[in-house]
Amino acid sequence: MLPCTNRAELGTKRRPMRGSFVPRIRESRLAVVLAMVTGLCASDCGNATPSVHSARAAPSPSEAFPVSSPGTSSPQPPAPRPPAVESLHLVATTNGGDIRLHRLENELLFEINQSVARMVDGRLVVDDRLSRGLPREPQGGLVNLVGWWPDRVIAVTSTMGRQRVISFRDGSWKPVDRIPPSPGYDYWGASVLGHDSIAGLFFSYEPQGGPALRFAWMVGAGTLPELDMPPGDKCAAYVTPLGFLGFETGHVVVTGPRCGDGKPAVTAWSPKGGRGSTYVWEDIPGRVQSRAEVVGRSADDLFVAWQMTEPVGTRIAHFDGKALKPIDAPAASVESFALDPSGSLWLASPEGLFCKHPEDQSFAPVTVVGRQSKSRYVDSVVALHGKVWAAAFGELYGSQPPSDGVQHFEP
């Protein structure tokens, strides 16, 4: 088994959108929405544990992040082994537009300057079928893409704050009439759930009824989880789902802040739906701020990252279905995760690209060869079909060097 390698089939089993399941196009609204969902909760709300929930604390921060006192020494973890892929290579540049990576279950799509491209024989090629019908306004664009190429792809678009859910069928985009589940609901996120189904989460706020979050089918039908409600009507859910991940088995996981105290938490559901079980990192200081990333191969093999405040920073943990085990974060914030079948974890951050083998305690840096930007910032990373891709500042990087030289892409 090779760590961080492109010689094995790479890719998260089920992957939400880049960076966070809460779309970045809505970040200007995020503070307001999160205040509606979590900030209005009474101070004792976080101490109320709904029935059927079981909570288990992770190791204390002192165990997870040891600090040496002056005049004392503590055992140092072994240095992380170099990843088998020690570097990514500059593959393509654009004429100033950002590159967004949209990972479907069987295809990687590239959003560049409001066009959608695919990788064909190692070169980016605009797919006019995908680009037609998408917003072209400066304040519009894709929020998310999820599903299977080419017959079950769902896109969420936004134009001047107005959202639309469309489906790619018969070679063109068509509206999805069943979404949103009812008037007044905004798109919150989506994930594959089952062999050929896609479930979405939708948010609404009624002055009289308070905030509300609910699951709804976007493709398919069946039993859906029920988000637990805390006492009163101040929070939309016991755990606000900033990260949402489904599996072909029908299991569902959400992660985010617990109502009231903002502690990092994970709620997991069985395929039968109904109520879930919640696990909370009780001993960690601070609160979850506005972002959470989750990747995994199954509901009992997950990696989760939360952006924290008081103190500010990122905390990462592995969830085995029973407890959260802390992992040292290599950077102050995490932009994106990717996971390969060996369990090696790729991480994109403002401080660069990192990789961690499952047997190691620490991440190792991954060099990006040929990058033109002077910044170390890496916006996103995706692993799929034996290859690793990353993007930053209009540059695309891949685990294999380009055979015909770096492509200058102008859609």
C-alpha positions in Angstrom: 0.0 0.0 0.0 1.5 3.3 -1.1 0.7 6.5 0.8 -0.5 9.6 -1.1 0.0 7.8 -4.4 -1.5 8.2 -7.9 -0.8 4.6 -8.6 -3.8 3.5 -6.6 -7.4 4.6 -7.4 -7.7 7.9 -5.7 -10.8 9.7 -4.6 -13.1 10.3 -1.7 -15.9 7.8 -1.6 -18.5 10.5 -1.2 -17.4 14.1 -1.5 -19.3 17.3 -0.8 -18.5 20.5 -2.7 -15.2 22.3 -2.6 -14.1 23.8 0.7 -17.4 23.5 2.5 -20.8 22.2 1.9 -22.1 25.7 2.5 -21.5 27.3 -0.9 -18.9 30.1 -1.1 -21.1 32.2 -3.3 -23.3 32.7 -0.3 -20.6 33.6 2.2 -21.8 37.2 2.3 -25.1 35.8 3.7 -23.5 33.2 5.8 -23.0 35.2 9.0 -26.7 36.2 8.9 -27.9 32.7 8.2 -25.7 31.1 10.9 -27.0 33.7 13.4 -30.5 32.5 12.5 -29.6 28.8 12.8 -27.3 28.8 15.8 -26.8 32.2 17.4 -30.3 32.8 18.7 -30.2 29.7 20.9 -30.6 30.1 24.6 -27.5 29.7 26.7 -28.6 26.4 28.1 -29.6 24.9 24.8 -26.3 23.1 24.3 -26.7 21.2 27.5 -30.0 19.7 26.5 -29.3 16.3 24.9 -32.2 15.0 22.8 -33.4 11.5 23.4 -31.8 8.7 21.4 -28.6 10.8 21.1 -25.4 9.4 22.6 -22.5 11.7 23.1 -18.9 10.7 23.7 -16.1 13.1 24.4 -12.8 13.0 22.5 -9.4 13.1 24.2 -8.7 16.4 25.9 -6.9 19.2 23.9 -3.8 18.7 26.1 -3.7 15.1 24.9 -4.4 16.0 21.3 -2.0 19.1 21.2 0.8 18.5 23.8 2.8 21.6 24.8 6.2 21.3 26.4 6.9 23.3 29.6 10.3 25.1 30.0 12.9 22.8 31.2 11.0 19.7 30.3 10.9 17.5 27.2 8.2 15.4 25.7 8.4 12.6 23.3 8.3 13.7 19.7 6.2 11.9 17.1 8.2 10.3 14.2 8.7 12.5 11.2 6.1 11.8 8.5 7.2 9.7 5.6 7.4 11.5 2.3 4.4 10.9 0.1 4.8 8.7 -2.9 3.5 11.7 -4.9 6.0 14.2 -3.6 4.9 16.9 -6.0 2.1 18.2 -8.2 2.8 19.8 -11.6 1.4 23.0 -13.2 -0.9 21.7 -15.9 -2.9 24.8 -17.1 -3.3 28.5 -16.5 -6.2 30.8 -17.3 -6.6 34.4 -18.3 -7.2 35.6 -14.7 -10.3 33.6 -13.9 -10.4 31.2 -10.9 -10.7 27.5 -11.4 -13.3 25.7 -9.4 -13.1 21.9 -9.1 -16.5 20.1 -9.1 -16.1 16.4 -8.2 -18.9 14.2 -9.4 -19.0 10.5 -8.6 -17.4 9.5 -11.9 -16.1 12.7 -13.4 -14.3 15.9 -12.6 -15.6 19.1 -14.0 -13.8 22.5 -14.1 -15.6 25.8 -13.8 -13.6 28.6 -15.4 -14.9 32.1 -16.2 -18.6 30.9 -16.1 -17.8 28.0 -18.5 -17.6 24.3 -17.6 -14.8 22.2 -19.0 -13.7 18.6 -19.0 -10.3 17.1 -19.2 -9.9 15.3 -22.6 -6.6 13.7 -23.4 -4.8 15.8 -20.8 -6.2 19.1 -22.0 -9.1 21.3 -20.8 -11.9 21.5 -23.3 -15.1 23.5 -22.8 -18.2 21.4 -22.9 -20.8 23.6 -24.6 -23.7 21.4 -23.5 -22.7 22.0 -19.8 -22.0 25.7 -20.2 -25.2 26.6 -22.0 -28.0 27.4 -19.6 -25.8 28.5 -16.7 -25.8 32.1 -15.4 -23.6 34.5 -17.2 -24.1 37.6 -15.0 -21.1 38.9 -13.0 -23.0 38.2 -9.8 -24.1 34.7 -10.9 -22.6 31.3 -11.2 -22.6 27.7 -10.1 -23.1 27.0 -6.4 -22.7 23.3 -6.6 -22.5 20.3 -8.9 -23.3 16.8 -7.6 -24.2 13.4 -9.1 -23.1 11.1 -11.9 -21.9 12.1 -15.4 -23.6 12.4 -17.8 -27.2 11.3 -16.9 -27.7 12.2 -13.3 -26.1 15.6 -12.6 -27.7 18.2 -10.4 -26.6 21.9 -10.5 -27.5 24.7 -8.2 -27.0 28.2 -9.6 -27.4 31.6 -8.2 -28.1 34.9 -9.9 -28.4 38.1 -7.9 -29.2 36.0 -4.8 -31.9 34.0 -6.5 -31.2 30.3 -6.6 -32.3 27.7 -9.1 -31.9 23.9 -9.1 -31.5 22.3 -12.6 -30.8 18.8 -13.9 -28.6 17.8 -16.9 -30.8 15.5 -18.9 -30.8 14.6 -22.6 -27.8 16.8 -23.3 -29.1 20.1 -21.8 -30.0 21.7 -18.5 -33.7 21.5 -17.4 -35.5 22.8 -14.3 -36.2 20.5 -11.3 -39.8 21.1 -10.4 -39.8 19.3 -7.1 -37.1 21.6 -5.6 -37.2 23.4 -3.3 -39.5 21.3 -1.1 -41.8 24.2 -0.5 -41.9 28.0 -1.0 -39.5 30.0 1.1 -36.7 27.4 1.3 -33.2 28.1 0.1 -30.7 25.5 -1.0 -28.2 24.6 1.8 -26.3 21.7 0.4 -26.5 18.2 -1.3 -24.8 14.8 -1.4 -25.2 11.5 -3.2 -27.3 9.2 -1.1 -27.8 5.6 -2.3 -26.8 4.0 -5.6 -28.5 6.5 -7.8 -30.1 9.1 -5.6 -29.2 12.7 -4.5 -30.6 14.3 -1.3 -30.5 18.0 -0.6 -30.8 20.2 2.5 -32.9 23.3 2.5 -33.1 26.3 4.9 -35.9 28.7 5.6 -36.6 31.3 8.3 -40.1 32.4 9.3 -40.4 35.3 11.7 -43.1 33.4 13.6 -41.8 29.9 13.3 -38.0 30.5 13.5 -35.3 28.8 11.4 -35.9 25.5 9.8 -33.7 22.9 8.0 -35.1 19.9 6.2 -33.9 17.1 3.8 -35.5 16.6 0.5 -34.9 14.3 -2.5 -33.4 15.9 -5.6 -33.1 12.6 -7.5 -34.7 9.4 -6.2 -37.1 8.7 -3.3 -37.1 6.8 0.0 -36.6 7.4 3.7 -34.7 10.5 4.7 -33.1 11.5 8.1 -34.8 13.8 10.5 -32.7 16.6 12.0 -33.1 16.7 15.8 -34.6 19.9 17.2 -33.4 21.3 20.5 -35.8 22.6 23.1 -37.6 25.8 22.0 -37.4 27.3 18.5 -34.1 29.2 18.6 -31.9 26.8 16.7 -32.8 25.0 13.4 -31.1 21.8 14.5 -29.2 20.3 17.5 -26.2 20.2 15.2 -26.1 22.8 12.4 -25.0 20.9 9.2 -22.1 22.8 7.8 -20.8 19.6 6.3 -23.1 16.9 4.8 -22.1 13.5 3.4 -24.1 10.5 2.2 -23.1 7.1 1.1 -24.4 4.4 -1.2 -25.2 2.3 1.8 -27.8 4.9 2.8 -25.9 6.2 5.8 -25.8 10.0 6.3 -23.5 12.2 8.4 -23.6 15.9 9.1 -21.1 18.0 11.1 -21.0 21.4 12.5 -21.6 23.3 15.8 -23.8 22.0 18.5 -26.7 24.3 19.4 -25.9 26.8 22.1 -22.2 26.3 22.9 -20.9 25.7 19.3 -18.9 22.6 20.2 -17.8 20.5 17.2 -20.2 17.7 16.7 -21.1 14.8 14.3 -24.5 13.3 13.8 -24.8 10.0 12.0 -27.9 8.2 10.7 -28.5 4.6 9.7 -30.1 3.8 6.3 -33.5 3.5 8.1 -33.5 7.3 8.7 -35.3 8.6 11.7 -33.3 10.0 14.6 -29.5 10.0 14.5 -26.7 9.6 17.1 -24.6 12.7 18.0 -21.0 12.7 19.1 -19.5 15.9 20.6 -16.0 17.1 21.1 -16.7 18.3 24.6 -13.3 19.3 25.9 -12.1 21.5 23.1 -12.1 25.3 23.8 -13.8 27.7 21.5 -16.7 27.4 19.1 -17.1 26.3 15.5 -17.1 29.4 13.4 -18.6 29.2 9.9 -17.0 26.2 8.0 -16.7 22.5 8.3 -15.2 19.9 5.9 -15.9 16.2 5.9 -14.7 13.3 3.7 -14.8 9.6 4.2 -15.0 6.1 2.8 -17.9 5.0 5.1 -19.9 6.4 8.0 -17.4 4.9 10.5 -14.3 6.1 8.7 -14.5 9.9 8.4 -12.2 12.9 8.6 -13.7 16.2 9.8 -12.2 19.7 10.0 -13.8 22.6 11.8 -12.8 26.3 11.6 -12.8 27.4 15.2 -12.9 30.7 17.0 -11.7 31.6 20.5 -9.0 30.6 19.8 -9.0 30.9 16.0 -7.7 27.9 14.1 -8.6 24.6 12.5 -9.2 21.4 14.4 -9.2 18.0 12.6 -10.5 14.7 13.9 -11.1 11.2 12.7 -14.5 9.7 13.4 -14.7 5.8 13.7 -18.5 5.7 14.3 -18.0 5.8 18.1 -15.7 8.7 19.0 -13.7 11.6 17.6 -9.9 11.2 17.6 -7.9 14.5 17.2 -5.3 14.9 14.5 -2.7 17.6 14.4 -3.5 20.2 11.8 -0.7 21.3 9.5 -2.2 24.7 8.8 -4.3 27.4 10.5 -7.2 26.8 8.1 -8.3 24.1 5.7 -9.8 25.0 2.3 -10.4 21.4 1.0 -9.9 17.7 1.8 -9.5 14.7 -0.4 -9.1 11.0 0.6 -7.7 8.1 -1.3 -8.6 4.4 -0.9 -5.4 3.7 1.2 -6.7 6.2 3.8 -4.2 8.9 2.9 -5.6 12.4 3.4 -4.8 15.3 1.1 -5.3 18.8 2.5 -5.4 22.2 0.7 -4.8 25.3 2.7 -3.5 28.9 2.5 -0.1 27.5 3.7 0.2 25.0 0.9 -0.7 21.4 0.0 -0.2 18.5 2.5 -0.7 14.8 2.7 -0.9 12.3 5.6 -0.6 8.5 5.5 -3.0 6.8 7.8 -0.1 5.3 9.9 1.5 8.8 10.4 0.6 11.3 13.0 1.6 14.3 11.0 1.1 15.7 7.5 3.9 16.1 5.0 4.1 19.1 2.6 3.6 18.4 -1.1 5.6 20.5 -3.6 3.8 22.2 -6.5 6.2 22.2 -9.4 6.1 25.1 -11.9 3.5 27.2 -10.1 3.7 30.8 -11.2 2.0 32.4 -8.2 4.4 33.4 -5.4 1.8 32.5 -2.8 1.7 29.1 -1.2 -2.1 29.2 -1.1 -3.9 26.2 -2.5 -7.6 26.7 -3.0 -8.9 23.1 -3.5 -7.7 19.5 -4.0 -9.6 16.5 -5.5 -8.6 12.9 -6.0 -10.3 10.8 -8.7 -9.5 8.0 -11.2 -5.9 7.6 -10.1 -5.0 11.3 -10.2 -4.8 14.2 -7.9 -5.8 17.7 -8.9 -5.4 21.1 -7.1 -6.1 24.7 -8.0 -5.2 28.2 -6.9 -5.2 31.7 -8.5 -6.2 30.5 -12.0 -3.6 27.7 -12.0 -4.4 24.0 -12.3 -2.0 21.4 -10.9 -2.0 17.6 -11.5 -0.2 14.6 -10.2 1.2 13.9 -13.7 3.2 16.5 -15.7 1.6 17.7 -18.9 2.8 15.7 -21.9 2.4 18.7 -24.3 3.4 21.5 -22.1 1.4 23.8 -19.8 -1.9 24.7 -21.4 -3.0 28.4 -21.4 -6.8 28.0 -21.3 -9.1 30.7 -22.5 -12.8 29.6 -22.6 
